[in-house]
Amino acid sequence: MLVTKKKGRDNIKLGLTAATELPESVLHYVVRTQDSVILDDASAQNPFSADEYIRQKHARSVLCLPLLKQAKLIGVLYLENNLTSHVFTPTRIAVLKLLASQAAISLENTRLYSDLTEREAKIRRLVDANIIGILIWNLEGRIIEANEAFLRMVKYGREDLVSGRVSWRELTPGKWREADEQALAQLAATGICEPFEKEYFRKDGSRVPALIGAALLEGRPDEGVAFVLDLTERKRAEMLLGAEKRLLEMIARGSSRALILDTLCHLVEELASGSLSSILLLDPKTNQLRHGAAPSLPKTYTQAIDGASIGLCAGSCGTAAYRAEQVIVSDIATDPLWADYRELGLGHGLRACWSTPILSSGGKVLGTFAIYYREPGSPTLQEHELIEQVTHLASIAVEREQAEEALRQAQADLAHVSRVTTMGELTASIAHEVNQPLTAVVNNANACLGLLEAMRKRFSEGGPKALADFQEARDALAEIVDDTNRASAVIARVRQLAKKAPFERTRLQLKEVITDVLALARYECATRQTTIRAELAEDLPLVLGDRVQLQQVLLNLIVNGMDAMNTVEESKRVLIIRGHREIRDSKPEARLSVQDAGSGFKPGEMERLFETFYTTKAHGMGMGLAISRSIIEAHGGRLWAEANQGPGATFLFSLPAAPERPVGGGHAAGAKA
């Protein structure tokens, strides 16, 4: 009877009989001590007489031999005879020990073969599972064997492999051959190489990124096995994550919407090989789709669909915008949604179009993102995920641009209110400025009427006096024209400040801006017993800016200066406007300052002066300086305040100097830049 040893501590596994049919005490002794047990007469008293099996079976002769191979217990050989004692003579025991030795060798070989078969089965299951690519290769470059995962990775068939046409050296692009040579050096030195990244050429010429690990086959120094992990999805995810970060940075920096949407389309076309991308933006007033970005689509096609209306059967994009849901058209040639656009699409070589609405955070349709292909087809799972991420980024870009536009409009409206409010404070000054020339017009007109009547009488009488009266009448009429122009200029300035117009950047002479503002504030200064003195350098440069907005800033600073001097002695109410050329960071700029002699401000208040709704006036809104700073910063300049050495404060702003025009190519100051 043969008993084989089971893996583990002193547990035994019976090969032919159950454990209850053998003397367990004998077996355990042999397993533990690896010594033989010989009972010539088991019925006589012996160390194992108490064993239940020996007492019940009445065995006469018992022999139990350990099966050893290189001092390792393989199993146990148990023999018994129930008829006769002293059966196992020394000669027989010698033969049995020889047989036991051979049995141990056979058992160990059987176990090793079983283990080898089990390992091979596991390796075969791993290879056949096609979780990763596995190939057997040689140093000459031949791929001897490969699983389906690797063949799919490089897009070769089994017949290509069998014919010997697949060589790992030929599949390796030139830039990666140095990495291969380093790996071969590691293999030669240690038999294995650390995993490294490389690329393989596919059968169609495209490339697949992969992570490679390799080892030499034992006993075959010129052959090895390699494990290949396809990194396409990981690289795609890394690229998409990096692009997403760059796009969010562009959005945060305030890059133009057109540039951001173009970048999005290029990203998709890079990740989805052979695709053409398009972004259309919905005009909510007309329900029409307008061109947003389509860097690779034919221009004639994008021009043709620009302004297309949305509807139930309006191609992929128009329908997606109308339904507010994704529309997949796998074949433009047959899909009814393209009935009105089929000829246009097919004429430009387009066969598939998958369009997804770009939705705001509130679910409102902002536009559509579309992927076109020149062959019929439907999106894969990876393409669906790509579309989802891209439409999300597009929605952020479009919503941000719309929010900024709304903010700009709100700022413009607020600036307009501030201008009108400031003008309200100058009502008396404006009324005086208009009334003064109008009064002169009336007086000159009455004088003219008197002169004309006198001329009529003298002409009837004749004489040289009539010519003198005629000259006086002519002078009076000229004064009427001048006074009318003065009144007209005042009204024009008021209308300019009061109008609600978009930002318009032109080349400006700041001296002219200052002159216009001083004309409006002249009577107010006289009423408040304030003297305004302008000290403007001859080299004060031209600037690029909006005349009305810069007038608003200067007017606000002048009114603030006069307010600050309300409690100062009349003789000390002096407001000084200075202007000169400065060089900052090696670039020329125009710097203006408005200095008052008022109460000034505390050191801690300097920055708070420009906060929205912060004011030091009893009836102030706290908006003027905040709006003024935003206007100056929109012009690329700075607005700040400084405490004077003596009483009062100085408010300063600087603006970049306008670039000089080429000789012979200039226009008059004030023309649009």
C-alpha positions, 0 to 999 in steps of 0.5 A, spaced: 500 500 500 502 506 497 501 513 502 504 519 499 505 525 503 501 531 502 504 539 502 503 541 509 505 539 516 505 532 517 499 531 513 498 525 509 494 523 503 492 516 502 493 513 495 489 507 495 485 506 501 482 510 506 486 513 513 481 509 517 484 502 514 491 503 516 495 504 523 495 511 523 500 511 529 505 507 525 504 512 519 505 518 523 511 515 526 514 514 519 512 521 517 515 524 523 522 520 524 523 518 516 525 511 519 522 504 517 518 501 522 518 493 522 514 489 526 515 481 525 509 479 529 504 485 530 500 481 535 506 481 540 507 487 545 510 492 541 510 500 541 504 500 536 500 495 540 495 500 542 493 502 535 486 501 534 487 498 527 492 493 529 488 490 535 482 490 530 485 487 524 490 482 527 496 483 523 502 479 524 507 482 519 508 489 518 513 493 514 512 501 513 518 504 509 519 512 508 520 514 500 525 519 500 529 523 495 535 527 497 533 526 504 526 529 502 520 525 504 516 523 498 511 518 501 510 512 505 510 504 503 506 500 507 506 492 507 502 487 512 501 480 512 495 477 516 497 470 516 504 469 518 509 473 522 517 474 520 515 475 513 519 481 512 526 478 512 533 482 511 533 480 504 526 482 502 527 488 506 533 490 502 529 489 495 523 493 498 528 499 500 531 499 493 523 499 490 522 504 495 527 508 492 525 507 485 518 509 487 520 515 490 524 518 484 518 516 480 513 519 485 517 526 485 518 526 477 510 525 477 509 531 481 514 535 477 511 533 471 504 535 474 507 542 477 510 543 470 503 541 466 499 546 471 504 552 470 504 551 463 496 551 463 496 557 467 501 560 462 497 558 456 490 561 460 494 567 461 496 567 453 489 565 451 486 570 455 489 576 451 489 581 457 496 583 455 500 582 448 505 576 449 510 574 444 516 569 443 522 573 439 529 572 438 535 576 437 534 576 429 528 580 430 523 574 428 516 574 432 516 566 433 509 566 437 504 571 439 497 571 442 491 575 439 492 581 443 498 583 441 496 581 433 490 586 434 495 591 437 499 591 431 493 590 426 497 583 423 493 577 422 495 570 424 497 568 417 502 574 417 505 571 423 506 564 420 509 567 414 514 570 418 513 577 415 512 580 422 519 582 425 519 586 432 525 590 429 521 592 423 515 594 427 520 599 431 520 606 429 527 609 428 526 613 435 525 607 439 531 603 437 536 606 442 531 604 447 531 597 444 538 596 444 539 598 451 533 593 453 537 587 449 544 589 453 540 588 460 537 582 457 544 579 456 547 582 463 541 579 467 536 575 463 531 580 464 530 588 462 526 593 466 519 595 463 520 601 458 515 605 453 516 605 446 512 605 440 510 599 434 508 601 427 501 598 425 500 594 419 496 600 416 502 605 418 499 608 424 503 607 431 501 604 438 504 606 444 506 600 449 509 598 455 514 592 454 517 588 459 522 582 457 526 576 459 530 571 456 528 563 456 532 559 460 537 555 456 536 559 450 540 566 450 537 568 443 530 567 445 525 571 450 518 572 452 515 579 452 509 582 455 506 588 451 501 593 454 497 597 450 498 604 452 493 608 447 488 609 452 492 612 457 496 616 452 489 619 450 487 620 457 494 624 459 493 628 452 486 629 454 487 631 461 493 636 459 489 639 453 483 640 458 488 644 463 491 648 457 484 650 455 482 652 462 488 656 463 486 659 456 479 661 459 482 663 465 486 668 462 481 671 458 483 668 451 478 669 445 473 664 444 475 663 437 482 661 439 479 656 445 474 653 440 479 652 435 483 649 440 478 644 442 477 642 435 484 641 433 484 636 440 478 632 437 481 631 430 488 629 434 485 624 438 480 621 433 484 620 427 480 622 420 475 626 424 473 633 422 470 637 428 465 643 428 462 648 433 456 652 431 453 657 436 446 658 437 443 665 436 437 665 441 434 671 437 433 668 431 434 660 432 440 660 427 446 656 428 452 661 427 460 659 425 464 658 431 470 654 429 471 648 424 479 649 422 479 642 418 472 643 414 472 646 407 470 653 408 465 653 402 461 648 407 462 652 413 459 658 409 453 654 407 451 652 413 452 659 417 446 661 419 442 655 418 435 655 422 434 649 427 428 644 426 426 637 427 429 635 420 435 640 420 441 635 419 445 633 425 446 640 428 440 643 427 436 637 429 441 636 435 440 644 437 432 643 436 431 637 440 437 639 446 439 632 445 445 628 441 443 626 434 448 620 431 447 620 423 451 614 421 450 615 414 448 622 411 447 618 404 441 615 407 439 619 413 432 623 412 435 628 417 439 630 412 434 631 406 435 638 405 443 638 406 444 631 403 447 634 397 451 639 400 454 634 405 456 629 400 458 634 395 464 635 400 465 628 401 462 628 408 458 621 410 457 621 417 456 626 422 455 626 430 452 632 433 451 634 440 448 640 443 452 644 448 448 646 454 449 651 459 449 649 467 442 651 467 440 646 461 440 652 455 442 650 448 448 654 447 450 651 440 452 644 438 459 640 437 459 635 431 464 630 429 464 629 421 467 623 418 468 621 410 466 614 411 459 612 414 460 609 422 458 610 429 461 613 435 465 608 439 465 608 447 471 612 447 469 617 442 462 618 446 467 619 452 471 624 448 465 628 445 462 628 453 468 632 455 469 636 449 462 639 449 463 640 457 469 644 456 466 648 450 460 650 454 465 653 460 468 657 454 461 659 451 458 661 458 464 664 460 464 669 454 457 670 455 458 672 462 464 677 461 459 680 455 454 681 460 459 684 465 462 688 460 455 691 458 453 692 466 459 696 467 458 700 461 451 701 463 453 703 470 459 707 467 453 711 463 449 712 470 455 715 473 456 720 467 449 722 468 450 722 475 456 727 475 453 731 470 447 732 474 452 735 479 454 740 474 447 742 472 448 749 474 455 749 470 452 746 464 446 751 464 450 757 465 455 755 459 448 754 455 445 760 457 451 765 456 451 764 449 444 764 448 443 771 452 449 774 447 445 771 441 438 774 443 442 781 445 446 781 438 440 779 434 436 785 438 442 790 436 442 787 429 434 789 428 436 796 431 441 797 426 438 794 420 432 799 422 437 805 422 440 802 416 433 802 412 432 810 414 439 812 412 439 808 405 433 812 404 436 818 406 443 816 403 450 818 406 456 815 408 453 813 415 449 807 412 455 803 410 458 804 417 451 801 420 452 796 415 458 793 418 456 794 425 450 789 423 455 784 420 459 784 426 453 783 430 451 777 426 458 774 426 457 774 434 451 771 433 454 765 429 460 765 434 455 764 440 451 759 437 457 755 436 459 756 443 452 753 445 452 748 440 459 745 443 456 745 450 450 741 448 455 737 444 459 735 450 453 734 454 450 729 449 457 726 448 457 724 456 450 722 456 450 718 450 450 710 451 455 708 446 459 702 445 467 702 447 470 706 441 478 706 441 481 712 437 487 716 437 486 722 442 490 728 444 489 728 452 489 736 451 483 736 447 480 731 452 482 736 458 479 742 454 472 739 453 472 737 461 474 744 463 469 747 459 463 743 462 466 745 469 468 752 468 461 755 471 461 750 477 468 752 479 466 759 479 460 758 483 465 754 488 470 759 488 475 754 485 481 755 481 483 750 476 490 750 473 492 746 467 500 744 467 501 740 460 507 738 457 508 740 450 511 732 449 504 729 452 503 723 447 497 721 444 493 715 447 489 710 444 482 710 448 475 712 448 474 720 448 467 719 452 470 714 458 476 718 459 472 725 459 468 721 465 474 719 469 477 726 468 470 729 470 469 725 476 476 726 479 475 734 478 468 734 481 471 729 487 477 735 488 472 740 488 468 736 493 474 735 498 475 743 498 468 745 500 471 746 507 477 750 505 478 757 505 476 760 498 483 763 497 486 756 497 481 752 493 486 751 487 486 744 483 492 743 479 491 738 473 498 736 470 500 732 464 507 729 462 510 724 458 513 718 462 517 712 461 515 705 465 518 699 463 522 702 457 515 704 454 512 711 453 506 713 457 502 719 458 501 721 465 495 725 468 494 728 475 489 732 479 491 735 485 487 738 490 488 742 497 482 739 501 482 734 507 486 729 504 485 721 506 488 717 512 494 712 510 489 706 511 484 709 506 488 709 500 486 702 497 479 702 500 478 709 496 477 704 489 472 699 493 465 699 490 460 703 495 466 706 499 465 713 500 468 719 504 462 723 502 456 724 506 451 723 500 456 719 495 454 713 492 461 710 492 461 708 485 465 714 481 472 711 483 471 704 482 468 705 475 474 710 473 479 705 475 476 699 471 475 704 465 483 706 466 485 699 467 481 697 460 485 702 457 491 698 459 493 703 464 493 705 472 489 709 477 492 710 484 492 716 489 497 719 493 497 723 499 500 730 498 506 733 502 502 738 504 494 738 505 490 734 500 491 729 495 493 727 488 489 722 484 494 720 478 492 715 472 497 713 466 495 710 459 500 707 454 502 712 449 499 710 442 504 707 437 507 712 432 504 712 425 508 710 419 511 717 415 505 719 410 500 714 413 497 718 419 490 720 420 488 726 424 488 725 431 481 722 434 481 718 428 479 710 429 485 706 431 
